[in-house]
């Protein structure tokens, strides 16, 4: 049988051309694909909260509105009112929105000398100061408008827009920009509501990430060039990274999958993981070149390949196993990411042991690196010092690492789960200003809906709904509660005189309720109640608008609404985006724990099989577990919340954490096999393979520092956590593992002992 | 005279023939033939939502003209929960209507005010304007041409509101009606929204002779093309004239 090295040598040209062709073919469909920013569509359909929201949305339309805030000295001034009237008209005419709520759409239901009057809050624009003050007084008394569409001090007014079915965030936002541009004005405009939050998170963060990453790549290239002082050292590892990014991303259109925000993680994972193999090849080649000046490039490559192919295959397999942990993820795009990233790594691995050595064989041999020859480089000296310290004082190392772990683990107690994606945006961001305004001066940005089914005209049901409203409105976090019950109560004020027993209350008979509504339908708009009650009065929706600045507050309000309405025989479901958000982020995080445990177990098992040793399994996953505990603990200490995005980072830690250790053990085993004592073997390993590991880790760390420029907190956290994970993995491999092997002298490293 | 010359002459004359028809006059005639001084009717309104759910209202109405004012009194007979609810309308020629309503559950008569003609009639797809004679002066009229409707030769007449305010009050940017060239029956009206798209179709007929050159409309249907809602009004019983005196058309009489 042909030796593997000979096979590579013989077919080198094929092995160079075929991968390049494959990559090009994989990349072609990418040119046509677009990123789909709508994550909501991927929410698991079997989740009860998702089903509830779908049901309520299908009955009463979108319950997740866009909120525009207009701010000026006095919103009742003629100019602002004229603009608001034009805007309201334009939005009402736009087919993108099924419902517009503004000063000009909100109704005023009042009684005047025995008359019931239903009119828009503002009819004619007040011409005089006196008219304006009269209008102001009127609005103050209108509980459908005051503090809901106009702020208490009349400096702000809202336009609330509900997207029509099938209209995407993008389409709605484009229309809003168009209308605002057409009817311009001096008022400060802020835009809030989940559709804008999704837009900012998806578009802006993705854009930031995708513009900053290439800069990071350039910095990584520069760093590799400085470290290796040879263009091969830059070119080869990066070629593998680029090829694997193209293949993993190209896999999406090939499978008919859409690119989403989560897909952005694929190139990040490739950058962090896939250059690892190439870096080790270059490091080993330079080492052999320095030691054997008379070898040819082909001889060197054959030797590198025979020494590195096994550890590279093992690190590749463990990484793939770790990343495949994502296939149990709750979100479809995350599952797809797991498969695509695993595939990318598989190709990176394949290219590293075929394409890369084939290329090396046709390249000219580079100059020998002087510092490697006479062992004078800074990196060499530092690694050499580390090797000596860790092998002479292993207990000190254990003490330091142990104390750090205990310290860091303490932080896990402070680790909070957060689902409020607003916090990802920087504090001064216009969206957060909008949210603060809505929370402080209006009812709040969160919406929850409670569905009641049965005979909605039944006064006993309406009275119960009224009671829930009164109880809920006592909570200062709840800004408003609206339902058909409150509207009927308001009607009773128009139809009855104060002091009358029927004034300001839901009437006692079903007939009276029906007649109130009939009366309204004759002078109001039949669409006025469309989001409160359905056509045949068999379903009614109660909408709770509230503010929650923390996960705790959110949980409490959701719990309160649940509890207060729980015993109602007519209450069927509770919905709202915030409920989905809460449940999903909880599910995603617990799912992430599961995939972590699964990945660690699989990696341990793989190592046990490969090294035929249980100790190898334990030692191999130790840095991984160490890194994850340190990561979560540090997040706790620093107050970084655990959310969908940060939780997924642990998968990257898994991808790289085990690689460094495997390379280290493999070399150590090889060195000990040549008869070297432990201390010397560790010294050689650290100054040779350790050099590759260090260059690899530093490249990734330096590359990701670029993301700190981003204005988005989420990207900064991302960068910090990746750098932190890589650093801990590196320290574990270079310091903790050598000390542990000195202490334990495990059999799998030294079979003869 | 050869054919070519004929065509040229026809081409020159045709616009004048069409222009010769006063679109406002045609529209006025179409309204006038259904404007009846006094009658009593029983009618049913059925309102359907897009899913086909149905709401039914049954009413008994008497209408009689007293001088310049057309007075209409309507009483709900079904469904049970609104039975007995009464509505009284004074339809003035030159100013906004007056309207009173009696709610039996409250045993009270209330006056309601509404100036918006585009508002819904009893929560149906018919607007208040569809139910009464619109003010002719609020619109500018134009003959667009001729069209066959069920084989009948009709004028196509466009009516555009004279101002933004009128447009907003009525809730549409223009309407196009098909009016029978011979009989002046208005069979169909299409309403356009502010984007210039069709949003409502009103179909009227059959017409039945009522004496004195007047006609009664037996059935009307309005379809909202935007939200799929549809309303249908049929006249079940008609009686010429009304024995009711003017005092029966007063707010206090509603409560009986």
Interface residues (C-beta under 8 A of the other chain):
Chain A: X89 X93 X95 X114 X115 X116 X117 X118 X457 X495 X496 X502 X507 X509 X510 X511 X512 X513 X514 X515 X516 X518 X519 X521 X522 X523 X524 X525 X526 X535 X536
Chain B: X49 X51 X53 X55 X76 X79 X80 X81 X82 X85 X87 X99 X101 X103 X104 X105 X106 X108 X110 X111 X112 X113 X114 X119 X120 X121 X122 X123 X124 X168 X193 X194 X195
